[in-house]
Amino acid sequence: MASHREQIAGMVYMVRPANFTANKATLGDNFFQDPDGVSGDPQAKALREFDAFVSLLRENGILVAVAQDTEEPHTPDSIFPNNWFVTNSDGTLSIFRLFAKNRDMESRKPELYDKLLEVYRPVKILDLRPIALETGAYLEGTGSMILDRYNDVAYACRSKRTDEGLFRYFCQERNYEPILFDAVDTDGNPIYHTNVMMTVAEDLAVICADSIPNETEREVVLKKLTDTGHEIVLLSLDQLYAYAGNMLGVKNLLGQRFMVMSRQALLSLTPTQVAQISRKMGIIAPDIKTIETLGGGSARCMMAEIFKHKELNTDYFGAQ
């Protein structure tokens, strides 16, 4: 029986970078990063891309809460806030410990956390950081997990950043059915975050099924998506590397639905795939090539969903 929780948020939280660089601490398992792939000033380029992205969302009527990062302590990946917290329309705020030490400071920065509390007033906080510290395990929010909130299903691929035990604990606490599998890149390396290879909207799912090597696990994932009423857009591994799996469904103040992806991701799609998505939702595609190249993440990683609930500052939901 479905919980009728919202699947698509009407606001996103984003972090404006103060000192954006490639994060050397994450190069060991994020094979999408290219630390030498951008010339010039990465902070200036990332800032232009970030500001243009926010403007594009707002031009389409989507509410964006922007937190300004600080130069110190240096948190080069703070531009990807969806890893350290998850909100829900029942008022629960979940907070996560991050694998890289310089990333784990993000949730502890007052400038970032206070901005979150300004726009999202939690009824309950599920803080997984103590248990993660005790067990030495990690689970990185909606980077690690793709949440089908309406159908109470959570998808996750195993990696250093997605511990099976902690994932199952979260699912038990939040009443999700866990769907766990392995996903690898073209060299057989574990894909570090599930949101690189799939996304789930209300009745549409985008997934690189070819990245799931185990046939049984692959069939389980695809069957669950089909059984929960999702039309499936299948991606190739080449499209995976263009961040085509790193999309997010959002809605604006008028209730119009959009799939947000990077310009690079959009250009990698076939006309048939674009048509599949466009039949369901509009498409918003900012150019964020600097952020993608150095950060190893894309449009979805940059947006943390803020789900409206009865304790929220509802005035904020009427303002940009």
N, C-alpha and C positions, 0 to 999 in steps of 0.2 A: 504494500500500500504506500503510495507516494506521500511525502511529507508536505508537499506544496510550498516548499521553500523557494525563494527566488533563485533563478539560475543566472540571470544577467543583472548586473548592478547599474544604478543610475548615476553613480559618481565613481571617479577613480582618484587615488592618492598617488602623487608623483613627487620625486625628490630632485630638486635642481642641483646639479653638481657644483662643488666648490673647487675640487682638485681632481678632475677625472684623468685617470691614466689606466694603462693595462695593469691588472692585478697579478703580480708575480706569484702570489700565494695560491692562486687558483689554476695556474698553468698546468699543474700536474695531472688534472683530470678533466679540465675544460679544453677539449681539443678544437673548439670552435674559435678560440682566441688567436689572434695574430698580433703579437706585441710590437712587431716591426712593420705592420701593414699600413700605418698612417704617418705621413710626414707633417711637419709644422707643429703648431701648438694644439695638442689634443684637447685641452680644457676649453679653449676658445671655439674649436670646431664642435665639440660636444654640446657646449652651451647654446650655440646657434641651432643645432639640431633639436635640442630639448625644447627651447622656446618656440620654435616653429611647430613642433609636435603638439605642444599644449595649445597653441593658437588654433591649430587645425581641429583639434577636438572641440574646443569651445565654439568655433565657427559652425560646427555641426550640432550645437546645442547640448553638448555633453558637459556635465559639471566636473571640474578638475580642482582638487585641493592640492596646492603646491607647497611643499616644505623646502626650506632653503638649508642645504647642508653647510657645514663649516669646514674650513681647511684643516683644522686640527681637532681631535686626532684624525689622521688621514684614513678615510674610508673610501677607497677608489671605486667600489662597486655599489655605493649607496643609491645610485641611480636605478637599481633593481630592487625596490622595497618589498615586492611580493613574496620574497623569501623569508622575511622575519615576522610577518603577521598575516593573519587571515581574519576577516570579519564575516558575520553571517546575519541574516535578517531576523534571527531570534535574539540578537543582542549579544552574542558571545564573541569575544575577542580571543583568538589563539595566538600565542607568541612562541617563537622557535629559536633554538640555538643554531648558529651557522658554523659550517665546517672550518672556514678560514678565520684565523684569529682577528685579522683586521676587518673582517666582515661582521664578526660577532659583536663588535662595538656599535653597530648601527642602531640596534634596538635600545641601546643604553644612552644614546645622545638625546638630551632634553629637547633640542631643536626639532628632532624628528618625531620623538614620542609625544611631546606636548601638542604638536600639530595634529597628530593622529587623534588624540583625545579631544581636541577642539571640534573635530567633525564627526567623531564616532564615540558615543558615550556608552561603554559596555555595561550590560546588565551582569555579565559574568566574564571572568578572565580564566582561560585555560592556559597556564604558563608551563610549557613543556621544557623550559630551559633547565630547571633543577634535575629532572629525571634524565635529561640528555647528558648533563654534566656528570651525574652519578654513574651512568652506564657507558659513557664514552661513545654514545650513538648520536646520529644526526638525522633530522628531518627538516627540510627547508621549504616549509609552507607550500604555496601553489607553484613553486618550482618543482618540488618533489612529487606533488600530488595534483592530479586533475580531478576536481570535484564536480560530480554530477549531483548538484544539491537537490534537484527536484525528485530524482529517483533514488537518492541515498546511496550512491555508488562512488567509490574513490578508486582511481587508477594510479598505479605507481610502478616505475621501473627501478630495479635495485641498483644502487650505486653507493659510493662512499658517503654520499649526502642523503641517502634514503635508506635508512635502516629498517629492516622488515619488522622487528619487534616494536619499534617506536611507531611505525606506520600503523600496525595493528592496534596498538594502544590508543592512538588518536581516533581510529575508526570506531573502536569500542566506546570511547568517551563521547563521540559525536554521532553515533548511530549511523555509520556508513558501512556498506558491504565492501570489503577490501578486494581489489583485483590487482594482484601483484605479478610481475613478469620481468624478464630480462629484455633489454633493448641495447643494441650495439651499433657503432658507426661502421664505416666501410673497412676499417682495420681491425674490427672485432673488439674495440674498446667499449666498455660500458658507457652509455649516454648519461651524462652527469645529472641532467634534470629531465623529468618526464615532459615538461611543457615545451621542450625543444622538438619533440616528435609527435605531439598530439594536442588537440584542444576539443572541448565539448561545449557546444552552445545548447539552446533549448531543444531544437530538433535537427541539429546538424553537428556532425563530428568530422574533424580533419585529422588524419593520422597517417604516419609512415609505417604501415604494417610490415613492410619489408625489413624494418630495423629490429623486428622481434624474431629471432632465429628459431625458437622452439615452436614447431607447428601447432602443438596443442595449446600453448599459451596464446599464440596468435589467434587461433580460432575462438578461444574463450573470450578474448577482448572484443573481437569483431562481433561475435554473437551477442554479447551483453549490450553493445552499442545498438545493434539492430533490434534486439528485444525491447529496449527502452525507447524505441521510436525515432532513432537518429538516422538521417540520410548520411552516408559515409562518403567523404571525399578522400580518395587514396592518393598519397604523395609518394614520389620516388625518393631514393636516397640523395640524388642530386638536389632535389627540392628541399630536403631536410637541411642540407648545408647552406641553402639560401634562406634559412629561417622560416620556411613556409609552414612549419608546424607550430611556430611561436605566435599564435594569434589569440585574440580575446574578443568575445562578444560583449558589447556594451549597449546601453540605450540612452536616449536623450530625454529632455524634459517633456517632449511630446509622445514619448513611448516608442519612437522609431528605433529599430534595431540596426546595429552596425557590427561588422567584423573588422577589427583593427589589426593590421599587419604592416610590416615595413614595405617600403617601395621595392626593395630587393626581393622580398617574398612574393609580392604581387607579380613582378616581372617574370618570376620563375614558373608561374602557374600557366596551364594550358587554357585556351578559350573555353573548353568544356568545364574545367574546374572553376573558372571565374563565373561561368553561367550558373553552375550548381550553387555557389555561394550567393550570387546576386539574386537568385530567385527567393532566397530566404531573408537576406539582409543587405543593407548598403555596405560599401567598402570604404574604409579610410586607410590611406597608405602613406605615412610620412617617410621622408628620406632620412635615415638615421645610420648611414653607412659607417661613420667614424665610431659610433657607440657599439655597433655590431662587431666591427673588426677588432677593436681593442678590448671590449668588454666581454665578448663571447655570449651576449644575450641580445634580445631584440625587443619588439614592441610590447609583447605580452609581459615580459620581465619588468618593463618600466612602469607598469600600471598595477597597483594593488587595488582591488575592488573595495568600495565602501557601500555596504548594504544598509538601506534605511530601515530603522526600527523605531518603536514608539518612544524610546528614551532619547532619540537623537535631537540635536539642535536643528529643528526643521527649518528655521530661518536660513541656515546655511544651504539647504537644498534648493532654495530659491535664488541663490546668488552665485556668481562666478568666483 
